[in-house]
Amino acid sequence: MTQHVSNAAPVAAPKRQASSPWVLVWHRFCQHKAGLVSAVFIILFAILCFSAPLLASWFGHDPFEVDFFARFEPASDAHWLGADELGRDVFLRLLYGGQVSLSVGAVAALMTAILGTLVGVFAGYFGGKLDAVLMRIADFTLSLPTLPLMIVMAAVDLSKLGLPESWAQGENASFIRIIVIVALFGWPTTARLVRSGTLSLRERDYVKAAVGYGASPWRIIRRHVLPNVLSPVIIATTMALGGVILLESALSFLGLGIQPPMPSWGNMLQNAQEVIWQSPGLAIYPGIAILVTVMAFNFLGDALQDALDPKSGN
């Protein structure tokens, strides 16, 4: 008998394609159900808040117009959450207040992250006297009683500092003031995180090799240091968003933050405290908005921390 030998090459088993780091991050993030729900809520709520002008035209209400004939109207088809003590639509004002709170939180947290990252990278990479000076400034800032100082700074009359009266009394002045105050006091936490990461990266072989090849410090910082310290910065910034929203609400409640007629959740609570027994919803609605939004950002920060941690399971 003639034995036939097959010349066909054996079929190799298909290799598992390696997933990119960002795909692994996304998979780990999706496993965090509370963080995923929080991210969806924040996105949808932000879209709803910034669609407030369209909703106002659709409802036919001006949330800034006083209508004494509609004072304390209950919830109805015309006013979904009723009307306040001046006859203004509470639902629309809640959305406009969300615009302010989310904008202040996002811009202030971003400014804090940028300032803290720059200080932390310079302190960690260059070291020496620069590191000592910057970290002593950070320690001094952290040792200050933050909330009382913020209240004092928020109460300063900007027109007395030589700024134009029209700008100092404008609607944007209180917005910018809160952002500057938060950035001035919030950067040390981010700076410490970035500095510790930079100190570790500075001793890595590929960084030393880049130094040996004659790469400038700015190129090394841009190409090797900054991309590797972004993870803790993203986590810290997300966590800080909820705190900034709480701070803005507290300052506005005390009358030192966002000033009327620009609505914010804090000054809505301030206006509601005198009529809380007559219309408790005026205090409940902005209070719930603050609580749910801050919790959502905290859950999102926890999920990002788990997802961006390379020691987490795939």
C-alpha positions as CSV (number, residue, x, y, z in Angstrom):
1,M,0.0,0.0,0.0
2,T,1.1,3.4,-0.8
3,Q,0.9,5.9,2.1
4,H,-0.1,9.4,1.1
5,V,1.7,12.0,3.1
6,S,-0.1,15.4,3.3
7,N,2.1,18.4,2.4
8,A,-0.3,20.8,3.9
9,A,1.2,23.0,6.7
10,P,-0.4,22.8,10.0
11,V,-2.9,25.5,10.7
12,A,-1.6,27.8,13.4
13,A,-3.9,28.7,16.3
14,P,-5.1,32.3,16.0
15,K,-3.2,34.6,18.2
16,R,-5.1,36.8,20.6
17,Q,-4.6,40.4,19.6
18,A,-3.2,42.5,22.3
19,S,-5.6,45.2,23.4
20,S,-4.5,48.8,23.6
21,P,-4.1,50.4,27.0
22,W,-7.1,52.6,26.5
23,V,-9.3,49.6,25.5
24,L,-8.3,48.0,28.8
25,V,-9.1,51.2,30.7
26,W,-12.5,51.3,29.0
27,H,-13.2,47.6,30.0
28,R,-12.2,48.3,33.6
29,F,-14.3,51.4,33.7
30,C,-17.4,49.6,32.4
31,Q,-17.1,47.1,35.2
32,H,-17.7,49.9,37.7
33,K,-21.5,50.2,37.4
34,A,-21.9,53.2,39.7
35,G,-19.2,55.1,37.8
36,L,-20.7,54.2,34.4
37,V,-24.2,55.3,35.5
38,S,-22.7,58.5,37.0
39,A,-20.9,59.3,33.7
40,V,-24.1,58.9,31.7
41,F,-26.0,61.0,34.2
42,I,-23.4,63.8,34.1
43,I,-23.4,63.9,30.3
44,L,-27.2,63.9,30.0
45,F,-27.6,66.4,32.8
46,A,-25.0,68.8,31.3
47,I,-26.8,68.5,27.9
48,L,-30.1,69.3,29.6
49,C,-28.7,72.3,31.5
50,F,-27.0,73.9,28.5
51,S,-30.3,73.4,26.5
52,A,-32.1,75.7,29.0
53,P,-32.5,78.6,26.5
54,L,-34.2,76.2,24.0
55,L,-36.4,74.8,26.7
56,A,-37.3,78.4,27.8
57,S,-38.4,79.3,24.3
58,W,-40.3,76.1,24.0
59,F,-42.1,76.7,27.3
60,G,-42.6,80.3,26.5
61,H,-41.2,81.4,29.9
62,D,-38.5,83.8,30.7
63,P,-36.8,82.5,33.9
64,F,-35.5,86.0,34.7
65,E,-38.8,87.8,34.3
66,V,-40.8,88.7,37.5
67,D,-44.4,87.7,37.4
68,F,-46.2,88.4,40.7
69,F,-49.4,86.8,39.4
70,A,-47.6,83.4,39.3
71,R,-46.0,83.6,42.8
72,F,-45.7,80.1,44.4
73,E,-47.7,78.4,41.7
74,P,-47.6,74.6,42.2
75,A,-46.1,72.2,39.7
76,S,-48.2,72.0,36.5
77,D,-47.9,71.6,32.8
78,A,-46.9,75.3,32.5
79,H,-44.4,75.1,35.4
80,W,-43.0,71.6,35.9
81,L,-41.5,72.4,39.3
82,G,-43.8,75.4,40.1
83,A,-42.8,79.0,40.4
84,D,-40.7,80.8,43.1
85,E,-41.5,83.9,45.2
86,L,-41.2,86.2,42.2
87,G,-43.2,84.0,39.8
88,R,-40.2,82.7,37.9
89,D,-40.1,79.1,36.6
90,V,-38.2,76.9,39.1
91,F,-37.3,74.2,36.6
92,L,-35.7,76.6,34.1
93,R,-33.9,78.4,36.9
94,L,-32.6,75.1,38.1
95,L,-31.2,74.3,34.7
96,Y,-29.6,77.8,34.4
97,G,-28.1,77.3,37.8
98,G,-26.7,74.0,36.7
99,Q,-25.0,75.8,33.8
100,V,-23.3,78.1,36.3
101,S,-22.3,75.4,38.8
102,L,-21.0,72.9,36.1
103,S,-19.1,75.7,34.3
104,V,-17.5,77.0,37.5
105,G,-16.6,73.5,38.6
106,A,-15.1,72.5,35.2
107,V,-13.1,75.7,34.6
108,A,-11.9,76.0,38.2
109,A,-10.9,72.3,38.4
110,L,-9.1,72.6,35.0
111,M,-7.2,75.7,36.1
112,T,-6.3,73.9,39.4
113,A,-5.0,70.9,37.4
114,I,-2.9,73.0,35.0
115,L,-1.3,75.0,37.8
116,G,-0.7,72.0,40.0
117,T,0.7,69.9,37.2
118,L,3.2,72.6,36.1
119,V,4.4,73.2,39.7
120,G,4.6,69.5,40.4
121,V,6.5,68.7,37.2
122,F,9.0,71.5,37.7
123,A,9.6,70.6,41.4
124,G,10.0,66.9,40.7
125,Y,12.2,67.1,37.6
126,F,14.5,69.9,38.4
127,G,14.6,69.3,42.2
128,G,17.1,71.1,44.4
129,K,16.3,74.6,45.6
130,L,13.4,75.0,43.2
131,D,11.7,71.8,44.6
132,A,12.3,73.1,48.2
133,V,10.8,76.5,47.5
134,L,7.8,75.3,45.6
135,M,7.0,72.6,48.1
136,R,7.3,75.0,51.0
137,I,4.8,77.3,49.3
138,A,2.5,74.3,48.8
139,D,2.8,73.4,52.5
140,F,2.1,76.9,53.5
141,T,-1.0,77.0,51.3
142,L,-2.3,73.7,52.6
143,S,-1.8,75.0,56.2
144,L,-4.1,78.0,55.7
145,P,-7.7,77.9,56.9
146,T,-9.1,77.6,53.4
147,L,-12.8,78.3,53.8
148,P,-12.5,81.5,56.0
149,L,-9.8,82.9,53.6
150,M,-12.0,82.1,50.6
151,I,-14.9,83.9,52.3
152,V,-12.7,87.0,53.0
153,M,-11.4,87.0,49.4
154,A,-14.9,86.6,48.0
155,A,-16.1,89.5,50.1
156,V,-13.4,91.9,48.8
157,D,-14.9,94.8,46.7
158,L,-13.0,94.6,43.4
159,S,-13.7,98.2,42.6
160,K,-11.6,99.2,45.6
161,L,-8.6,97.3,44.0
162,G,-8.6,99.7,41.0
163,L,-10.6,97.6,38.6
164,P,-13.3,99.3,36.5
165,E,-16.6,99.7,38.3
166,S,-18.5,98.3,35.3
167,W,-16.5,95.2,35.3
168,A,-16.4,94.7,39.1
169,Q,-20.2,94.9,39.3
170,G,-20.8,92.8,36.2
171,E,-22.3,89.3,36.1
172,N,-19.0,87.7,35.1
173,A,-17.0,89.2,37.9
174,S,-18.3,86.8,40.6
175,F,-17.8,83.8,38.1
176,I,-14.2,84.7,37.5
177,R,-13.5,85.5,41.2
178,I,-14.6,82.0,42.3
179,I,-12.4,80.4,39.7
180,V,-9.4,82.4,40.7
181,I,-10.0,81.7,44.4
182,V,-10.3,77.9,43.9
183,A,-7.2,77.8,41.6
184,L,-5.1,79.7,44.2
185,F,-6.0,77.3,47.0
186,G,-6.5,74.0,45.2
187,W,-3.3,73.5,43.3
188,P,-1.0,72.0,46.1
189,T,-2.9,68.7,46.2
190,T,-2.4,68.1,42.4
191,A,1.2,69.4,42.7
192,R,2.1,66.9,45.3
193,L,0.7,64.0,43.2
194,V,2.5,65.1,40.1
195,R,5.8,65.7,41.9
196,S,5.8,62.2,43.4
197,G,5.2,60.7,40.0
198,T,7.8,62.9,38.4
199,L,10.4,61.9,40.9
200,S,9.8,58.2,40.1
201,L,9.9,58.8,36.3
202,R,13.1,60.8,36.5
203,E,15.0,57.7,37.6
204,R,13.6,55.4,34.8
205,D,16.0,54.0,32.3
206,Y,14.3,55.5,29.2
207,V,14.5,59.0,30.8
208,K,18.1,58.6,31.6
209,A,18.7,57.4,28.0
210,A,17.0,60.4,26.7
211,V,19.2,62.6,28.8
212,G,22.3,60.7,27.6
213,Y,21.2,61.3,24.0
214,G,21.2,65.1,24.7
215,A,17.4,65.7,24.8
216,S,16.5,69.0,26.4
217,P,14.6,69.0,29.7
218,W,11.5,70.5,28.1
219,R,11.4,67.7,25.5
220,I,11.8,65.1,28.2
221,I,9.0,66.7,30.2
222,R,6.8,66.9,27.2
223,R,7.4,63.5,25.7
224,H,8.1,61.3,28.8
225,V,7.0,62.9,32.0
226,L,3.6,64.6,31.3
227,P,2.0,61.6,29.5
228,N,2.8,59.4,32.4
229,V,1.5,61.7,35.2
230,L,-1.8,62.4,33.5
231,S,-3.7,59.5,35.2
232,P,-3.5,60.9,38.8
233,V,-4.2,64.4,37.4
234,I,-7.4,63.2,35.7
235,I,-8.6,61.4,38.8
236,A,-7.8,64.4,41.1
237,T,-9.5,66.8,38.8
238,T,-12.7,64.7,38.6
239,M,-12.7,64.4,42.4
240,A,-12.2,68.1,42.7
241,L,-15.2,69.0,40.5
242,G,-17.7,67.9,43.2
243,G,-15.9,69.9,45.8
244,V,-15.8,73.0,43.7
245,I,-19.6,72.8,43.1
246,L,-20.1,72.5,46.8
247,L,-17.8,75.5,47.5
248,E,-19.5,77.6,44.9
249,S,-22.9,76.7,46.4
250,A,-21.7,77.6,49.9
251,L,-20.3,81.0,48.8
252,S,-23.4,81.8,46.8
253,F,-25.6,80.8,49.7
254,L,-23.6,83.2,51.9
255,G,-24.1,86.0,49.3
256,L,-20.5,86.0,48.3
257,G,-20.5,83.9,45.2
258,I,-22.7,84.1,42.1
259,Q,-24.8,87.2,42.3
260,P,-28.4,87.7,41.1
261,P,-29.9,87.9,38.6
262,M,-27.6,85.1,37.5
263,P,-29.1,82.0,39.1
264,S,-27.0,79.3,40.8
265,W,-28.0,76.5,43.1
266,G,-26.4,78.4,46.0
267,N,-28.3,81.6,45.6
268,M,-31.5,79.7,44.9
269,L,-31.1,78.1,48.4
270,Q,-30.4,81.5,49.9
271,N,-33.6,83.0,48.4
272,A,-35.6,79.9,49.6
273,Q,-34.6,80.1,53.2
274,E,-37.1,82.9,53.9
275,V,-40.0,81.1,52.3
276,I,-39.1,77.5,53.1
277,W,-42.2,76.8,55.1
278,Q,-44.5,78.4,52.5
279,S,-42.8,76.6,49.6
280,P,-40.4,73.9,50.7
281,G,-39.7,72.8,47.1
282,L,-37.7,76.0,46.5
283,A,-35.0,74.6,48.9
284,I,-35.5,70.9,48.1
285,Y,-34.9,71.0,44.4
286,P,-31.5,72.8,44.3
287,G,-30.4,70.8,47.4
288,I,-31.2,67.6,45.5
289,A,-29.4,68.9,42.4
290,I,-26.2,69.7,44.4
291,L,-26.3,66.3,46.3
292,V,-26.9,64.1,43.2
293,T,-24.3,66.0,41.1
294,V,-21.6,65.9,43.7
295,M,-22.2,62.2,44.3
296,A,-22.1,61.5,40.6
297,F,-18.7,63.2,40.3
298,N,-17.4,61.3,43.3
299,F,-18.5,57.9,41.9
300,L,-17.0,58.9,38.5
301,G,-13.7,59.7,40.2
302,D,-13.7,56.3,42.0
303,A,-14.4,54.5,38.7
304,L,-11.6,56.4,36.9
305,Q,-9.2,55.6,39.7
306,D,-10.0,51.9,39.3
307,A,-9.8,52.0,35.5
308,L,-6.6,53.9,35.3
309,D,-4.8,51.9,37.9
310,P,-2.5,49.5,36.0
311,K,-2.6,47.1,39.0
312,S,-6.3,46.5,38.4
313,G,-7.3,43.2,36.8
314,N,-8.0,43.3,33.0
